[in-house]
Amino acid sequence: MKKIIVTGSCGFVGFNLINNIDKNTEVIGLDSLNDAYDSRFKELRLKYLEKKPNFKFHQIDLANMDTLNKNSHIFENCEAVVHLGARAGVRQSFDDPEKYLMDNTLGTTNLSLKVKEYDVPQILIASTSSIYGDTGKQLAVENKDELFNPPSVYASTKSFGETLAKNILDDTSTVIKISRFFTVYGPFGRPDMSILRFIHWIASGQDVIIYGDGNQRRSFTYISDIVDGIQKLLKYKKEGTFNFGSNQTWSLNEVIELIEKHIEKKGKIINKERAYKDVDVVLPSLELSKKILNWQPTTNIEDGIKKTVEWYKEYESSIEKLNFKYEYE
């Protein structure tokens, strides 16, 4: 049986990816279950993953090399590592940069050293659109538009992680691939990101807080499209960096209107001061993803929000008491 390791297995993307992996593939899930957002979301996801017969879970902090060394056996005969484990969030990264440096940079460094030690054939590292900053009317192009001085602590730690992994695995047989995600949303999403937070606030009759006028735009990308991109990248045999995002943008105000439509309820909108270093527009170039991987998003925003609202209604009783705090990617 083929074996892969997925870090961040109880996170939003990791959970959805594992749920779509062939049952004939053994999946080793690694996650620290940290408190970057309400950890009960991760525990809920883990509860479902543990029902899968081909899934085995290890609670491991990648920044702790001693713990990784004690569990080195998991890397034996591993065909691929999908590194989704990270501490996400732009605003919080300014409040606690040490945690972001440990989880994103040191964690990626330690993992890369293990991949090198066990000669794992490939590693896929999930990165972020945040390293491009505000793209304005331009498209963010891989290997061209990365900022020399990334616009946040979060973006910096992710960028450093990419660079260190490439240096550690240089001149080895391991193929390293980078995927840059653009504002992912959907079922079992992160409670600190806008769409799920807005759905919860509108459905529960709470104030819908927007930091700014709501005209800031994002390349909202539905989770199934991201999973499809990861699976295609795993099959690709060469190194490369690829954007996975929507080729359209929507404002927060437009998203709220769609949520109101599908919940059939108006939100109580409250506008507050714009968040620190919040960007106006982030839009990816998808030229490489389309040309090389034959990938492009297929879920439009209306269908994606409808599916997410339907999921929320089904699981509302399980998550209504959980913490939906503020943060934008």
Secondary structure, 3 states (H helix, E strand, C coil): CEEEEEECCCCHHHHHHHCCCCCCEEEEEEECCCCCCCHHHHHHHHHHHCCCCCEEEEECCCCCHHHHHHCHHHHCCCCEEEECCCCCCHHHHHHCHHHHHHHHHHHHHHHHHHHHHCCCCEEEEEEEHHHHCCCCCCCECCCCCCCCCCCCHHHHHHHHHHHHHHHHCCCCCCEEEEEEECCEECCCCCCCCHHHHHHHHHHHCCEEEEECCCCCEECCEEHHHHHHHHHHHHHCCCCEEEEECCCCCEEHHHHHHHHHHHHCCCCEEEEECCCCCCCCECCECCHHHHHHHCCCCCCCHHHHHHHHHHHHHHHHHHHCCCCCCCCCC
